[in-house]
């Protein structure tokens, strides 16, 4: 929750996520949601976006081309969508500035057993009114412009995938953390939900070595205040 009391979700893969505690799969229990950010169209990221937006009235902010597909397929109505693109900051809700940035991955939307264009995969820089800035990388491999993200936006917190196979593994995520982004805190994401994404927080910690920042590992249902 932001200083203004806004609730922002990123890639809400909840009801179909095998690691979500059963008691937390009821979307009706979510309560207030003001904004949903989606990094790309794959099912484990688009997830419950449409259902949550319909229940809560939340705006859905996505890459412009993915937004066109969501609208054309009737997945998310036009009035709920915020279509934007990389670099230009937007303020979709009070006190929250969002900048879309590059990611190295793919994006497609599976709907009614057919594959549709999902725009480009992206990450997000989120800046709050109290100065807190975080970087959610989405699904990505390591790329050199992470150094630009680190130096220009200076995120205090970075959320980085570590699962491997489809994204960075623990070693690549550790390199991105130490050498390119240099956040105060890093939190691993995108691991352990299927047998192919085998990277673990323990491997990530080992790969970080003597990095001086804070590694925070949350379990499904945990909370953390910054």
Residue pairs with C-beta under 8 A, 6 or more apart in sequence:
1 7
2 8
2 95
2 96
2 128
2 129
3 95
3 128
3 129
3 130
4 93
4 94
4 95
4 96
4 129
6 34
6 35
6 93
6 94
6 95
6 96
7 31
7 32
7 33
7 34
7 35
8 34
8 35
8 36
8 37
8 93
8 96
8 126
9 33
9 35
9 36
9 37
9 52
9 58
10 36
10 37
10 38
10 39
10 124
10 136
10 159
11 37
11 38
11 39
11 44
11 45
11 46
11 47
11 136
11 138
12 36
12 47
12 48
12 49
12 52
13 43
13 44
13 45
13 46
13 47
13 48
13 193
14 20
14 24
14 25
14 27
14 47
14 48
15 25
15 27
15 47
15 48
15 51
16 43
16 44
16 47
16 48
17 44
17 47
17 193
17 220
18 193
18 194
19 192
19 193
19 220
20 220
21 220
21 221
24 220
24 221
27 48
27 51
27 52
27 55
28 55
30 52
30 55
30 56
32 56
33 52
33 53
33 56
33 58
34 56
34 58
34 59
34 93
35 58
35 59
35 61
35 92
35 93
35 96
36 49
36 52
36 53
36 58
36 59
36 60
36 61
37 61
37 62
37 98
37 124
37 126
37 136
38 45
38 46
38 49
38 60
38 61
38 62
38 66
39 45
39 103
39 121
39 122
39 123
39 124
39 136
39 138
39 139
40 46
40 63
40 66
40 103
40 105
40 106
40 107
40 118
40 119
40 120
40 121
40 122
40 138
40 139
41 66
41 69
41 107
41 108
41 109
41 116
41 118
41 119
42 106
42 107
42 108
42 118
42 139
43 110
44 193
45 138
45 139
46 109
49 60
49 76
50 70
50 75
50 76
52 58
53 59
53 60
53 76
53 80
57 80
58 80
59 80
59 81
59 82
59 92
59 93
60 67
60 70
60 76
60 80
60 81
60 82
61 81
61 82
61 84
61 90
61 92
61 98
62 70
62 81
62 82
62 83
62 84
62 119
63 83
63 84
63 85
63 100
63 107
63 119
63 120
63 121
63 122
64 83
64 84
64 85
64 119
65 117
65 118
65 119
65 120
66 107
66 109
66 117
66 118
66 119
66 120
67 76
67 81
67 82
67 83
67 119
68 83
68 119
69 75
69 109
69 116
69 117
69 118
69 119
70 76
70 81
70 109
71 77
71 78
71 81
73 109
73 111
73 116
75 109
75 111
82 90
82 92
84 90
84 98
84 100
85 100
86 99
86 100
86 101
86 102
86 120
86 122
87 99
87 100
87 101
88 99
88 100
89 97
89 98
89 99
89 127
90 97
90 98
90 99
91 97
91 98
92 98
95 128
95 129
96 126
96 127
96 128
96 129
97 126
97 127
97 128
98 124
98 125
98 126
98 127
99 124
99 125
99 127
99 153
100 122
100 123
100 124
101 122
101 123
101 124
101 125
101 135
101 145
101 149
102 122
102 123
102 143
102 145
103 120
103 121
103 122
103 123
103 137
103 138
103 139
103 140
104 121
104 140
104 141
104 142
104 143
105 121
105 138
105 139
105 140
105 141
105 166
105 167
106 118
106 121
107 117
107 118
107 119
107 120
107 121
108 115
108 116
108 117
108 118
109 115
109 116
109 117
109 118
110 116
121 138
121 139
121 140
122 138
123 135
123 136
123 137
123 138
123 140
123 149
124 135
124 136
124 138
125 133
125 134
125 135
125 149
125 153
125 155
126 133
126 134
126 135
126 136
127 133
127 153
132 156
132 157
132 226
133 153
133 154
133 155
133 156
133 157
134 155
134 156
134 157
134 158
134 159
134 226
135 149
135 153
135 155
135 157
135 158
135 159
135 181
135 183
136 159
136 189
137 158
137 159
137 160
137 161
137 189
138 161
139 161
139 166
139 167
139 190
140 161
140 167
140 168
141 167
141 168
141 172
142 168
142 172
142 173
142 175
142 176
142 180
144 180
146 176
146 180
146 181
147 179
147 180
147 181
149 155
149 180
149 181
150 180
150 181
150 182
150 183
155 181
155 183
156 183
156 184
156 185
156 226
157 183
157 184
157 185
157 186
157 187
157 226
158 177
158 181
158 183
158 185
158 186
158 187
159 186
159 187
159 188
159 189
160 168
160 173
160 176
160 177
160 181
160 186
160 187
160 188
160 189
161 167
161 168
161 173
161 188
161 189
161 190
161 191
162 168
162 169
162 170
162 173
162 188
162 189
162 190
162 191
162 199
162 200
162 201
162 203
162 204
163 169
163 190
163 191
163 192
163 193
163 196
163 197
163 198
163 199
164 170
164 191
164 196
164 197
164 198
164 199
165 196
165 197
165 198
166 190
166 196
166 197
167 190
167 197
168 176
169 199
169 203
170 188
170 199
170 200
170 203
170 204
170 206
170 207
171 203
171 207
173 186
173 188
173 199
173 204
173 207
174 204
174 207
174 208
174 209
174 211
175 207
177 183
177 186
177 208
177 211
177 213
178 208
178 209
178 211
182 213
183 213
184 213
184 214
185 213
185 214
185 215
185 216
185 226
186 208
186 213
186 214
186 215
186 216
187 215
187 216
187 217
187 218
188 199
188 201
188 204
188 215
188 217
190 197
191 197
191 198
191 199
191 200
191 201
192 200
201 215
201 217
204 215
205 215
208 215
216 224
218 224
